[in-house]
Amino acid sequence: MKTVLNAAAAVLLLAAAATADAHELFITLKPAPSGSREQVVVVNNGTFHQSAAVVRKDRIRDLTLHQGGVASKPELTTWTEEGDQSRLTIKPGATGTFMVGLSSKRSSSTRTAKEFAEYLAIEDLPDTLATFDASKYPKGVTYGYMKHARAIGQAGSDLTGDFAATLGYPLEIRLDRNPGSVRVGERITLQLLHEGVPVPGLRVYVGAAAHAPAAGGHDGATLMRTDAKGQASFEVTTPGTWYIHANRMVPSTEAGFDFLSDRASLTFDIGRPERSN
């Protein structure tokens, strides 16, 4: 009994130390200094508030700009890597809501069964950990993971349906309302979709830039769980930039992998003036 308790305590300690090791992918939009329609896409690989590692250009699987009902593929020629953060510049149209998406290539890793269990605890995946049977993996666990970040932006005052666009990423977060029409005190419903199918019972975090960063790797965001329709709703309590993120780690049916993970995030602004034209 003492050995089991010690092992559990060790896992909890590892999880508590995970803040600096959290590696979610987020993108936020900032007007370019030139004052033109250009937008700087800031890429954080860590938490919403702080990037822990740079994302290299050669690791990008897809970059999409969706506006006016049309998806385009901006060039990566403006991609820069400075310190632990990456940036690039895009130029959306003069008016309308737009969506920017960034998806990484799949990475893979192999760990012992014990190390994988500790990894699940650190990455805050208790549902996967609860059903993980280490005895089935005497040769270790090989898992693959991808990250998919999307951001909703606004040019001018014309609110369009591009906020709900699908970019074809394996895991996507969608909103039921254009955030440009939402005011503080109102509610938004989110939905998690995997390959276009609602994901029920998935843990999802919702937070705002105005919320002070906190220990635990989630920047003080609120933990929610999706319902049978893959949905969850929350109240908008402050203006500014909001973010949502989730991690779906499941046993794999694909040869060469024991588990597959897709991480998804979505950022958007509430109560901000439209971007200048």
Buried (B, 14 or more C-beta within 10 A) or exposed (E): EEEEEEEEEEBEEBBEEBBEBBBBBBBBBEBEEEEEBBBBBBBBBBBBBBBBBBBEBEBBEBBBBBBBEEBEEBEEEBBEEEEBBBBBBBBBBEBBBBBBBBBBEBEEEEBBBBBBBBBBBBBBBEBBBEEBEEEEBEEBBBBBBBBBBBBBBBBBEBBBEBBBBBBBBBBBBBBEBBBBEBEEEEEBBBBBBBEEEBBEEBBBBBBBBEBEBEEBBBBBBBEBEBBEEBBBEBEBEEBBBBBBBBBBBBEBEEEEBBBBBBBBBBBBBBEEEBBEE
